Amino acid sequence: MRITELLKKESIELNTAANSKEDAIDILTGLMDAGGRLYDRAGYKEGILAREAQGSTAVGDGIAIPHAKVAAVKEPGLAAITLPKGVDYDAFDGSLAHLIFMIAAPAEGGDVHLEALARLSTLLMVPGFKDKLLAASSKEEFLGIIDEAEKEKFGEKEGEKAAAKAAEPAAEKKYRILAVTACPTGIAHTYMAAENLENTAKKLGISLKAETDGSGGAQNVLTKQEIEEADAIIVAADREVEMARFEGKKVLQVPVSDGIHKAQELIEKAAAGQAPIYHHAGGAESGGISSESGDSLGRQIYKHLMNGVSHMLPFVIGGGILIALAFLLDDYSIDPSNFGKNTPLAAYLKTVGDQAFGLMLPVLSGYIAMSIADRPGLAVGFVSGIVAKMGMTFSNPAGGDVNAGFLGALFAGFAAGYLVLGLKKLFSKLPKSLEGIKPVLLYPVLGILLGAVVTTLINPYMGMINDALTNFLNGMGGTSRIVLGMIVGGMMSIDMGGPFNKAAYVFGTAQLAENNFEVMASVMAGGMVPPIAIALCTTFFKKKFTRKECQSGIVNYIMGLSFITEGAIPFAASDPLRVIPSCVVGAAVAGGLSMFFGCTLRAPHGGIFVLPTIGNPLGYLAAILIGSVIGCLILGMLKKNLKEEER
């Protein structure tokens, strides 16, 4: 498949203007939709914004390549715009974007289009290609420039380049430097980084081979002989790549963007031997970015925490809902002291739910530690989390004296991860003949022991903090509890899935473990409001939205009732100054009213579908409805009516 087969005339707009990055994304998603490539424009735009949230897709030098691989894409395609005045696309070099290609790839299906997308990314790194496209006076000329460049670089026919390669001598060429490139979606930056590294190496007179780990699988794969003979390896990746093969070699691990923007610096550093020796701790894969990738300490801690939370949530949600169902299906009158286990079905659900819910803290600790120290950290973190959950102390190894709870498990995960990192550095001086026993003997035995000791030592202090927090919440009066409900409810809408949202949600789930069920009710109420408020607004204030937005608004009824706050993201991203404040106010009202009505929630998810398990369900429905209506009315007042042609 050629590039020009993916790029239709209907999806090209030359010499246009955009006031902002969001405006440019709107134009491009509209062009992609006009080319018939999408099932759902709003869903595709949400995927684009999610990718931008990981880091700007501007590659500098006036070029940006936003892309998404999502279910909203009907078939692979491209859209393109040129902007003579440029637009700020958050480029690393501060340049305005004058040429933007947007890539759409379906979530499932064949990968025949990926070669064409890789070619486009490669061509954009060719000197002069961008300038020719910017100078094009018609869509036909624009497509002709791409077609000519593709033929010149890759051959007239699809198989020509492959045939030429097949005709080359079979003997392997010795490369001084090797590289591996990979980005989260494996579409654009993967190939741009590889092309730039290879081109820069040629200019420096250094032989370099780059393996691209893209969506269609690894291409130009490095051989065992090439790895053995190479002086150094550059791994420019934002996701996991196969690292065990580089054991004992000098390896530079950097973000994929460095392969595009800092190619010369990386190659010169690798050629000078200024790369650390890589030692693989075990497992076939390891993260592409080292801890020295440039992330701030706060960012690293947040990423480790979110890794633990994301793995913990299925246990919390599954176990919590099963426990809630057990209470719903049980008969309280049989034995109030055994409520939840009075009938066989309720007892079964409660037991399974308790076991799943009980794994929440060890899983949190284990995956925080694994994020820090790779696979050797998992067992150490998991056991440290169990020690925290048991409340073990040196005076009572059986546990039960203290309630370290969520905070104890949190500390245990970080302590375990950094302990294993320390052990790795300590054991790096051992003879290579002992390399095999590290992951199967040394790390587990010493790691688990040291992790347990440190966690046991800190448990009493974590228990004091946890008890103080629980007592503080339980001792809050009516007004202060309402304020708390407003705060956690509003936080759910500030960034709709971001750090504020996650902080409120994690706080709510932690309180479930302490048998405080009112906080979780306020959290879920606040999270349900944004999509419902937007859905109501698109229903009753149609003139303030495009027709596509009105269609997407209907879906938000379902997403809101299901407690999927992220349904509001496309609307918030397109008009944050109006949408976010409206949703925050509505969510805060819902969270406060939930607390005022004394609503309780034992299940940490489920939305309207767990309503029968909620304490005071009618009050809960009223809180969500009132909050959603208030959010809708504020948004309706803030937004202006669109002209007919804009709709």
Buried (B, 14 or more C-beta within 10 A) or exposed (E): BBBBEBBBEBBBBBEBEBEEBBBBBBBBBBBBBBBEBBBBBBBBBBBBBBBBEEBBBBBBBBBBBBBBBBEBBBBBBBBBBBBEEBBBBEBBEEBBBBBBBBBBBBEEEEBEBBBBBBBBBBBBBBEEBBEBBBEBEEBEEBBBBBBEBBEEEBBEEEEEEEEEEEEEEEEEEEBBBBBBBBBBBBBBBBBBBBBBBBBBBEEBEBBBBBBBBBBBEBBBEBBEEBBEBBBBBBBBBBBBBBBEBBBEBBBBBBBBBBBBBBBBEBBEBBBEEEBEEBBBBBBEBBBBBBEEBEBEEEEBBBBBBBBBBEBBBBBBBBBBBBBBBBBBBBEEEEEEEEBBBBBEEBBBBBBBBBEBBBBBBBBBBBBBBBBBBBBBBBBBBBBBBBBBBBBBBEEEEEBEBBBBBBBBBBBBBBBBBBBBBEBBEEBEEEEEEEBEEBBEEBBBEBBBEBBBBBBBEBBBBBBEBBBEBBEEBEEBEEEEBBBBBBBBBBBBBBBBBEEBBBBBBBBBBBBBBBEBBBBBBBBBBBBBBBBBBBBBBBBEBBEBBBEBBBBBBEBBBBBBBBBBBBBBBBBBBBBEEBBBBBBBBBBBBBBBBBBBBBBBBBBBBBBBEBBEBBBBBEBBBBBBBBBBBBBBBBBBEBBEEBEEEEB
